[in-house]
């Protein structure tokens, strides 16, 4: 809203009004405003939740192995994150931008889905929360909306990169002058660097473009659902998910910026995506909200984000990656989320397999998701079960150490993801 106001004032030569046309100025202002909103609103929200005693019953008996009680800590802190994202974006973003609108819809949609889960846990005193099938329906629905919108919108276009050899060694990259609808996406460690979804279904002949778009929509649904659930599983220790999400947000913000810049995208030999600069505004609000939330969520947490925050965070990351055609980089960038999900699938799948095959209760890890494996004490294990990796690790760690080490791993993965743009 303020963007349009100052663009109007610029016609009257108002000093400083031209600054609002610079993406760097609006992005940094968004980051600062998001931090301020999260700090101010967060304090008010926590006091309100404590005064009304809105706690998640499933956490009431939870005690950290090293003695820190989790009882009495309010949840639903994702509302703080949502407000801290939406307020700066609505004030400083270009609301006619299709990509920004998709990010806002994703934030509200998945935030509301997570809110329903937290509401059932807190107010209905049902520790199971919203049924899993309803969560999946909600995640699939927003993935479908995003995919179909990117398919149908005339504003969701790219300028394809064209490479030319110069002097035998130096590569000069240019972009086609016209913006087109495209099914191309970036893949790591490959020289030509792009994969066209329609080429996967080339056997469909003249219908390959239509089938390619269907494949793209299915991929979008899968990415949004998978990353949303991965972030949800990662939310198990104070500051864990918020810290990892902030780091991933920085990487996605960099990708969005270089994709929206003609010279930078040419230098990196990636697709030029007109309009994606507004994603930089959104991701700065996202990063600011994550850092601001960490002020209260760092160990020992004063509030938990709940599913209101974790489902929304994963959805935002997934949709942003799809918009800038970097969804195939997510297994590297969101490696922590991927490993968390994989550990749960291994634990559950192997337990069910052995129970059906031999009747034994055999688990792979002490606990899943994998971050819980590093703090689970032997005395807390199920005495009726066997554990394949019971001796790993040899000792348990404080959750703050586990959290920081997971952040470090995410920083390394984010750096590696960015480096893949030049490693081919």
C-alpha positions as CSV (number, residue, x, y, z in Angstrom):
1,X,0.0,0.0,0.0
2,X,2.8,2.4,0.9
3,X,4.5,1.5,-2.4
4,X,1.6,2.9,-4.4
5,X,1.3,5.9,-2.2
6,X,4.9,7.0,-2.7
7,X,4.8,6.1,-6.4
8,X,2.0,8.6,-6.6
9,X,3.9,11.2,-4.5
10,X,6.9,10.8,-6.8
11,X,5.0,12.6,-9.5
12,X,5.1,15.8,-7.3
13,X,8.8,15.5,-6.8
14,X,8.4,14.8,-3.1
15,X,12.0,14.2,-1.7
16,X,12.7,10.6,-1.0
17,X,9.7,9.3,-2.8
18,X,11.8,7.7,-5.5
19,X,13.5,5.4,-2.9
20,X,10.4,3.2,-2.9
21,X,11.2,2.1,-6.5
22,X,14.4,0.3,-5.2
23,X,13.9,-3.3,-4.2
24,X,16.8,-3.2,-1.8
25,X,15.3,-0.3,0.1
26,X,11.9,-1.9,0.5
27,X,13.4,-5.3,1.3
28,X,15.5,-3.9,4.2
29,X,12.6,-1.8,5.4
30,X,10.4,-4.9,5.3
31,X,13.0,-6.9,7.3
32,X,13.2,-4.2,10.0
33,X,9.4,-3.8,10.2
34,X,8.9,-7.5,10.5
35,X,11.4,-7.7,13.4
36,X,9.6,-4.8,15.2
37,X,6.2,-6.3,14.7
38,X,7.3,-9.7,16.0
39,X,9.0,-8.2,19.0
40,X,6.0,-6.0,20.0
41,X,3.2,-8.3,19.1
42,X,5.0,-11.4,20.4
43,X,5.3,-10.0,23.9
44,X,1.6,-9.0,23.9
45,X,0.5,-12.4,22.5
46,X,2.5,-14.5,25.0
47,X,1.1,-12.5,28.0
48,X,-2.4,-13.0,26.7
49,X,-1.9,-16.8,26.2
50,X,-0.4,-17.2,29.6
51,X,-3.1,-15.2,31.3
52,X,-5.8,-17.3,29.7
53,X,-3.8,-20.5,30.3
54,X,-4.0,-21.6,26.7
55,X,-1.5,-24.5,26.8
56,X,-1.2,-27.6,24.7
57,X,-2.2,-30.6,26.9
58,X,0.2,-32.9,25.0
59,X,3.1,-30.8,26.3
60,X,2.0,-30.5,29.9
61,X,3.8,-33.6,31.1
62,X,6.8,-33.1,28.8
63,X,10.2,-32.7,30.6
64,X,13.5,-32.2,28.9
65,X,15.9,-35.0,29.7
66,X,18.2,-32.4,31.2
67,X,15.6,-31.1,33.6
68,X,13.9,-28.2,31.8
69,X,10.1,-28.5,32.3
70,X,7.9,-27.7,29.3
71,X,4.7,-27.4,31.2
72,X,2.9,-24.1,31.1
73,X,4.5,-22.9,27.9
74,X,1.8,-21.6,25.5
75,X,1.6,-22.7,21.9
76,X,0.0,-21.3,18.7
77,X,3.0,-18.9,18.3
78,X,2.6,-19.3,14.5
79,X,0.1,-16.4,14.8
80,X,3.0,-14.2,15.8
81,X,4.9,-15.3,12.6
82,X,1.8,-14.8,10.4
83,X,1.2,-11.3,11.6
84,X,4.9,-10.4,11.4
85,X,4.9,-11.5,7.7
86,X,1.6,-10.1,6.5
87,X,1.7,-6.6,8.0
88,X,5.1,-5.6,6.4
89,X,4.2,-7.3,3.1
90,X,0.8,-5.6,2.9
91,X,2.4,-2.3,3.6
92,X,5.5,-2.5,1.4
93,X,4.7,-5.0,-1.3
94,X,3.3,-4.5,-4.8
95,X,-0.1,-6.1,-4.3
96,X,-0.7,-6.5,-8.0
97,X,2.1,-9.0,-8.3
98,X,0.8,-12.5,-8.9
99,X,3.8,-14.1,-7.0
100,X,3.3,-12.0,-3.9
101,X,-0.5,-12.8,-3.9
102,X,0.3,-16.5,-4.1
103,X,2.6,-16.3,-1.1
104,X,0.0,-14.3,0.9
105,X,-2.7,-16.9,0.1
106,X,-0.3,-19.8,1.0
107,X,0.5,-18.1,4.4
108,X,-3.1,-17.5,5.3
109,X,-4.3,-20.9,4.0
110,X,-1.7,-23.1,5.8
111,X,-1.6,-20.8,8.8
112,X,-5.4,-21.4,9.2
113,X,-5.0,-25.1,8.7
114,X,-2.4,-25.3,11.5
115,X,-4.6,-23.0,13.6
116,X,-7.4,-25.6,13.4
117,X,-5.0,-28.3,14.6
118,X,-3.8,-26.2,17.6
119,X,-7.4,-25.1,18.4
120,X,-8.5,-28.7,18.7
121,X,-5.5,-29.5,20.9
122,X,-5.9,-26.5,23.2
123,X,-9.6,-25.8,23.4
124,X,-11.1,-29.2,22.7
125,X,-8.3,-30.9,24.9
126,X,-7.7,-33.4,22.2
127,X,-4.0,-34.1,22.0
128,X,-4.3,-35.7,18.5
129,X,-5.5,-32.4,17.0
130,X,-6.8,-32.2,13.4
131,X,-7.0,-35.6,11.7
132,X,-4.1,-36.3,9.4
133,X,-6.3,-36.8,6.3
134,X,-7.7,-33.3,6.7
135,X,-4.2,-31.8,6.9
136,X,-3.2,-33.6,3.7
137,X,-6.4,-32.4,2.0
138,X,-5.5,-28.8,3.0
139,X,-1.9,-29.1,1.9
140,X,-2.9,-30.7,-1.4
141,X,-5.5,-28.0,-2.0
142,X,-3.1,-25.1,-1.7
143,X,-0.6,-27.0,-3.8
144,X,-3.3,-27.4,-6.5
145,X,-4.3,-23.7,-6.3
146,X,-0.6,-22.6,-6.7
147,X,0.1,-25.0,-9.5
148,X,-3.1,-24.1,-11.5
149,X,-2.5,-20.4,-11.0
150,X,1.1,-20.6,-12.3
151,X,-0.3,-22.6,-15.2
152,X,-3.1,-20.2,-16.1
153,X,-1.8,-16.7,-15.1
154,X,-0.4,-14.7,-18.0
155,X,1.9,-12.9,-15.5
156,X,3.7,-16.1,-14.5
157,X,6.4,-16.1,-17.2
158,X,10.1,-16.4,-17.7
159,X,12.8,-15.2,-20.2
160,X,14.7,-18.3,-21.2
161,X,18.5,-18.1,-21.1
162,X,20.5,-18.6,-24.3
163,X,24.2,-19.5,-24.1
164,X,26.8,-18.6,-26.7
165,X,30.5,-19.4,-26.8
166,X,32.9,-16.6,-27.1
167,X,36.7,-16.8,-27.7
168,X,36.5,-20.5,-27.3
169,X,36.5,-20.4,-23.4
170,X,34.4,-17.6,-22.1
171,X,30.6,-18.1,-22.0
172,X,28.3,-15.2,-22.7
173,X,24.7,-15.7,-21.6
174,X,21.8,-13.7,-22.9
175,X,18.1,-14.0,-22.5
176,X,15.3,-14.1,-25.1
177,X,13.6,-10.8,-25.3
178,X,10.0,-12.1,-25.0
179,X,8.6,-13.6,-21.8
180,X,7.0,-17.0,-22.2
181,X,5.1,-19.6,-20.2
182,X,7.6,-22.3,-19.4
183,X,7.8,-25.8,-17.9
184,X,11.5,-25.5,-17.3
185,X,13.1,-25.8,-13.8
186,X,16.6,-25.6,-12.5
187,X,18.4,-28.9,-11.7
188,X,21.8,-29.1,-9.8
189,X,25.1,-30.4,-11.1
190,X,23.9,-30.5,-14.8
191,X,25.6,-28.5,-17.5
192,X,22.5,-27.3,-19.4
193,X,21.1,-26.7,-15.9
194,X,17.4,-26.9,-16.9
195,X,14.8,-29.7,-17.0
196,X,11.6,-29.3,-19.1
197,X,8.7,-31.2,-17.6
198,X,7.3,-31.6,-21.1
199,X,10.4,-33.5,-22.2
200,X,9.7,-36.1,-19.5
201,X,6.4,-36.9,-21.2
202,X,7.6,-36.5,-24.8
203,X,6.1,-39.8,-25.6
204,X,2.7,-38.1,-25.5
205,X,3.5,-36.4,-28.8
206,X,1.5,-33.3,-29.6
207,X,-0.1,-33.4,-26.2
208,X,3.2,-33.3,-24.3
209,X,2.8,-29.7,-23.3
210,X,-0.6,-30.3,-21.7
211,X,0.6,-33.4,-19.9
212,X,3.7,-31.5,-18.9
213,X,1.6,-28.9,-17.1
214,X,-0.3,-31.6,-15.4
215,X,3.0,-33.1,-14.2
216,X,4.0,-29.6,-13.0
217,X,0.9,-29.2,-11.0
218,X,1.4,-32.7,-9.4
219,X,5.0,-31.8,-8.6
220,X,3.8,-28.5,-7.0
221,X,1.3,-30.4,-4.8
222,X,4.0,-32.9,-3.8
223,X,6.6,-30.2,-3.0
224,X,4.2,-28.1,-0.9
225,X,2.9,-31.1,1.0
226,X,6.3,-32.7,1.6
227,X,8.1,-29.5,2.8
228,X,5.1,-28.5,4.9
229,X,5.2,-31.9,6.7
230,X,9.0,-31.8,6.9
231,X,8.9,-28.5,8.7
232,X,6.2,-29.8,11.0
233,X,8.4,-32.8,12.0
234,X,11.4,-30.5,12.5
235,X,9.4,-28.4,15.0
236,X,10.3,-30.4,18.1
237,X,13.0,-28.4,20.0
238,X,13.2,-24.8,21.1
239,X,14.2,-22.7,18.2
240,X,14.9,-25.6,15.9
241,X,12.4,-25.0,13.1
242,X,12.5,-21.2,13.3
243,X,16.3,-21.1,13.0
244,X,16.4,-23.6,10.1
245,X,13.6,-21.7,8.3
246,X,15.4,-18.4,8.6
247,X,18.5,-19.8,7.0
248,X,16.5,-21.4,4.2
249,X,14.7,-18.1,3.7
250,X,18.0,-16.3,3.2
251,X,18.9,-18.7,0.4
252,X,15.5,-18.5,-1.3
253,X,15.7,-14.7,-1.0
254,X,19.0,-14.7,-2.8
255,X,17.6,-17.0,-5.5
256,X,14.6,-14.7,-6.0
257,X,16.8,-11.6,-6.2
258,X,19.2,-13.0,-8.8
259,X,16.3,-14.5,-10.8
260,X,14.7,-11.0,-11.0
261,X,17.9,-9.3,-12.1
262,X,18.7,-9.5,-15.8
263,X,22.5,-9.2,-15.4
264,X,22.8,-11.6,-12.4
265,X,20.6,-14.2,-13.9
266,X,22.7,-14.0,-17.1
267,X,26.0,-14.3,-15.2
268,X,24.7,-17.4,-13.3
269,X,23.1,-18.8,-16.5
270,X,19.6,-19.2,-14.9
271,X,16.2,-18.2,-16.0
272,X,15.2,-14.5,-15.7
273,X,11.8,-14.3,-14.0
274,X,10.2,-10.9,-14.3
275,X,8.3,-9.9,-11.2
276,X,10.1,-12.2,-8.9
277,X,11.7,-9.3,-7.1
278,X,8.5,-9.0,-5.0
279,X,9.4,-12.4,-3.5
280,X,12.5,-10.7,-2.0
281,X,10.1,-8.5,-0.1
282,X,8.2,-11.4,1.1
283,X,11.2,-13.5,2.1
284,X,12.7,-10.5,4.0
285,X,9.4,-10.4,6.0
286,X,9.7,-14.2,6.4
287,X,13.3,-13.9,7.7
288,X,12.5,-11.1,10.0
289,X,9.5,-13.0,11.4
290,X,11.6,-16.1,12.0
291,X,14.4,-14.1,13.8
292,X,11.8,-12.1,15.8
293,X,10.1,-15.3,16.8
294,X,13.4,-16.8,17.9
295,X,13.6,-14.0,20.5
296,X,10.9,-15.8,22.4
297,X,11.3,-19.4,21.1
298,X,15.0,-19.9,21.7
299,X,15.8,-22.2,24.6
300,X,14.1,-22.1,27.1
301,X,11.1,-21.3,24.9
302,X,8.5,-18.8,26.1
303,X,6.1,-20.0,23.4
304,X,5.9,-22.8,20.8
305,X,4.9,-22.1,17.2
306,X,2.6,-25.1,17.0
307,X,1.2,-26.4,13.7
308,X,0.0,-22.8,13.0
309,X,3.6,-21.9,12.4
310,X,5.3,-25.1,11.2
311,X,2.8,-26.1,8.5
312,X,2.8,-22.5,7.2
313,X,6.6,-22.2,7.2
314,X,7.0,-25.4,5.1
315,X,4.3,-24.2,2.7
316,X,6.0,-20.8,2.2
317,X,9.3,-22.4,1.5
318,X,7.8,-24.9,-1.0
319,X,5.7,-22.4,-2.9
320,X,8.6,-19.9,-3.1
321,X,10.9,-22.6,-4.6
322,X,8.3,-23.6,-7.2
323,X,7.7,-20.0,-8.3
324,X,11.4,-19.3,-8.9
325,X,11.8,-22.7,-10.6
326,X,14.1,-24.1,-7.9
327,X,12.0,-26.9,-6.5
328,X,14.5,-29.6,-7.5
329,X,17.1,-27.9,-5.3
330,X,14.9,-28.4,-2.1
331,X,16.3,-31.9,-1.2
332,X,19.6,-30.1,-0.7
333,X,18.4,-26.8,0.7
334,X,15.8,-28.5,3.0
335,X,18.1,-31.5,3.7
336,X,17.3,-31.3,7.5
337,X,13.5,-31.4,6.8
338,X,14.1,-34.3,4.4
339,X,16.2,-36.3,6.9
340,X,13.5,-35.7,9.6
341,X,10.8,-37.0,7.3
342,X,12.9,-40.0,6.2
343,X,13.7,-41.0,9.8
344,X,10.0,-41.1,10.7
345,X,9.3,-43.2,7.6
346,X,12.1,-45.6,8.4
347,X,11.1,-45.9,12.0
348,X,7.4,-46.5,11.3
349,X,7.9,-48.7,8.3
350,X,10.5,-51.0,9.8
351,X,8.5,-51.3,13.1
352,X,5.3,-52.3,11.2
353,X,7.3,-54.7,8.9
354,X,9.0,-56.6,11.9
355,X,5.7,-56.7,13.8
356,X,3.9,-58.2,10.9
357,X,6.8,-60.6,9.9
358,X,7.9,-61.9,13.3
359,X,5.7,-60.3,15.9
360,X,8.7,-58.5,17.5
361,X,8.6,-54.8,18.4
362,X,11.8,-53.6,16.8
363,X,12.7,-50.0,16.1
364,X,15.7,-48.5,14.3
365,X,16.3,-45.3,16.3
366,X,15.8,-44.5,19.9
367,X,13.2,-42.0,18.8
368,X,12.0,-40.3,15.6
369,X,12.1,-37.6,14.2
370,X,15.9,-37.9,14.2
371,X,16.5,-34.9,16.4
372,X,14.8,-36.7,19.3
373,X,17.3,-39.6,18.9
374,X,20.1,-37.4,20.1
375,X,18.5,-36.5,23.4
376,X,16.6,-39.7,24.3
377,X,17.9,-41.4,27.4
378,X,18.1,-45.1,27.8
379,X,15.9,-45.1,30.8
380,X,13.1,-43.5,28.7
381,X,13.1,-46.3,26.1
382,X,10.3,-48.7,25.7
383,X,11.4,-51.9,27.6
384,X,9.3,-54.1,25.4
385,X,11.1,-53.0,22.2
386,X,14.4,-53.7,20.7
387,X,16.5,-50.9,19.1
388,X,18.9,-51.5,16.2
389,X,20.8,-48.3,16.8
390,X,20.5,-48.2,20.6
391,X,24.1,-47.4,21.0
392,X,24.1,-44.4,18.6
393,X,24.9,-41.8,19.7
394,X,27.0,-43.0,22.7
395,X,25.7,-40.1,24.8
396,X,22.8,-37.7,24.8
397,X,23.0,-34.0,24.2
398,X,21.2,-30.9,25.5
399,X,18.6,-29.8,23.1
400,X,20.2,-26.3,22.7
401,X,23.4,-28.0,21.4
402,X,21.3,-30.2,19.0
403,X,19.5,-27.2,17.8
404,X,22.6,-25.1,17.0
405,X,24.2,-28.1,15.3
406,X,21.2,-28.5,13.1
407,X,21.4,-24.8,12.2
408,X,25.0,-25.3,11.2
409,X,24.1,-28.2,9.0
410,X,21.4,-26.1,7.3
411,X,23.9,-23.2,6.8
412,X,26.2,-25.7,5.0
413,X,23.4,-27.1,2.9
414,X,22.2,-23.6,2.0
415,X,25.7,-22.6,0.9
416,X,26.0,-25.9,-1.1
417,X,22.7,-25.2,-2.8
418,X,23.8,-21.7,-3.9
419,X,27.1,-23.2,-5.1
420,X,25.3,-25.6,-7.3
421,X,24.5,-22.7,-9.6
422,X,28.1,-22.7,-10.7
423,X,29.0,-26.4,-10.3
424,X,27.9,-28.2,-13.4
